[in-house]
Amino acid sequence: MDRLEDRLDVITIGRASVDLYGQQIGSRLEDVSSFAKSVGGCPANVAIGAARLGLKSAWLGRVGDEPFGRFIAEQMAREGASTEGIITDRDRLTALAILAVEDDKHFPLIFYREDCADMALTEGDISEDFIARASAVLVTGTHFSRPSTAAAQKIAMQFARRHGGKVIFDIDYRPNLWGLAGHGAGDERYVPSNVVSSRMRDVLPHCDLIVGTEEEILIGSGETDLDAALRAIRSLSSAVIVLKRGPMGCVVFDGDIPERIEDGIVGQGFPIEVYNTLGAGDAFLSGFLRGWLRGEALETCATWANACGAFAVSRLLCSPEIPSFSELQYFLAHGSQEKALRKDQALNHIHWATTGRRRDYPELMALAIDHRTQLEELADNVGADRERISAFKLLAVEAAARVADGRDGFGMLIDDKYGREALFAASRHANFWIGRPVELPGSRPLKFEFSEDVGSRLIEWPVDHCIKCLCFFHPDDPEELRGAQRAKLKALHDAARRLGRELLIEIIAGKSGAVGDETVPEVLEALYAVGIKPDLWKLEPQAGARAWQRIDEVIERHDPYCRGVVLLGLDAPTEELEAAFAATAGSRTVKGFAVGRTIFAGAAEKWLAGEMGDEEAVTEMAGRFAGLVSAWGER
């Protein structure tokens, strides 16, 4: 008998592609100059959406043996969907879909699916043991367009029913994937075809849930009138039928089709601005399944489906826009003042915190080597060429990697100015957290290094590199200075969110005035008040437990999704840092440390002066870093 933890709620079967969405809105596809990448394809999207909404899901299909295929598999894993059903096809490429948003009604779409991996699925790819572990399987229309993929889906349906599972059919009709429209007609939604209708009708009697738009209900039945189409489907199947009606939401039929379609079961509607309709149906189905597979009333299922569809249609991409269950529940409880949900800051923050972050770091111990001016001064003092700083930073990466030894929870802060090679080296350590500074060292008011147009810099960074920004901020600073600091940090925060980068804000108050139990909490309150919600805070050691208690209270009140706090070290002696670590023992938000000069200063001076070799420098830094790691563990 299967263990409970091995059970799946749903296995989705069929298309998976890499979607490339034009980022210039209101532009022809011919004129688009940059694209956002995500997982696409109806069943792949639903597997991700179901996982986000709390179901145990898996996508079953093929991907190419190349970076795009690996991206799909890795993204499924990041989303919490099982990757057990993913098969690597060494002879075919992963499918692509390329799209632009010309306006709210026109979405030119090109499918690159010639002999693609997902359409090579065969009966032999379907494991009965795997299907038996799921409460339901989802089959999709496109995979009934070819004999081999149709056979694969049909055997999966047989296995599901044999083991008491339910069969869900998303009609998912794309005429040009059936050869009924040209390559340039990817956005065409309806072309009548007796061949397509005949194959769809063969599937309907074996289903427990049938989902489609008005056009898909027509093609599934072979009728030309919607009422007749619903009745034709009902004559073939006792399944729950879900009719998607775009801005009008949906109507659900469980039993006889009423005289008036509107007399079916309906859920709450959510009128919103249409931004991009592609992917809305997949978000809709994810929401419906979250209710249906957990035994909710059909009206509730419809409401959740409508809400999830509203999120997707108001945002640009497909799977990345599907909400988490926390986000969905917040929206149902509080609604939104925005017709364009992508402009709702509260929802966007929950969406980012629950779906956007790529990795979780319950604990973080980082070696900070992002120092520029301090190392320049050291080099100048010993008469060393500043260019040697870059080589020293490579040694620091080696020292940190030696201590981490492949374990999670370790990382580094490294700069762009002298740390380019060190960044490359750190990125080769798959488990490393990497943060990069953007501030001009020592600037007060805050300025950005290299360019004030920080967004143009961030777009070049790897997506998993965290932005770090140091800001000198004290509650007793003049209001003009505090206002300038808040505005600068808010601009950085907004750029980070728009570009999908995590943000660490480092606050140093102690260099600008006295620090008491309320000093740093007051700074955090001032920044939260203008909507700044970083993923991490980096804070100086506090005087005692009361200060940390107040910091906990402020963070938890304003942002329960915050990853927490890491301690900075300045150039404090090891003994002082160990005491500072111990003072955080009762804190709920302090998650680790990011310390630099305490670890590297002595080695840097001797190495730059030529008094210490590479291995000796690495050994010394590794020893100091390991000592702090040990002290952190004993706090």
Secondary structure, 3 states (H helix, E strand, C coil): CCCHHHCECEEEECCCEEEEEECCCCCCHHHCCCEEEEEECHHHHHHHHHHHCCCCEEEEEEEECCHHHHHHHHHHHHHCCECCCEEEECCCCCEEEEECCCCCCCCCEEEECCCCHHHHCCHHHCCHHHHHCECEEEEEHHHHCCHHHHHHHHHHHHHHHHCCCEEEEECCCCHHHHCCCCCCCCCCCCCCCHHHHHHHHHHHHHCCEEEEEHHHHHHHHCCCCHHHHHHHHHHHCCCEEEEECHHHCEEEECCCCCCCHHHCECCCCCCCCCCCCCCHHHHHHHHHHHHHCCCCCHHHHHHHHHHHHHHHHCCCCCHHHCCCHHHHHHHHHHCCCCCCHHHCHHHHHHHHHHHHCCCCCCCEEEEEECCCHHHHHHHHHHCCCCCHHHHHHHHHHHHHHHHHCCCCCEEEEECCCCCHHHHHHHHCCCCCEEEEECECCCCCCCCECCCCCHHHHHCCCCCCEEEEEEEECCCCCCHHHHHHHHHHHHHHHHHHHHHCCCEEEEEECCCCCCCCCCHHHHHHHHHHCCCCCCCEEEECCCCCHHHHHHHHHHHHHHCCCCCEEEEECCCCCHHHHHHHHHHCCCCCCEEEEEECHHHHHHHHHHHHCCCCCHHHHHHHHHHHHHHHHHHHHHC
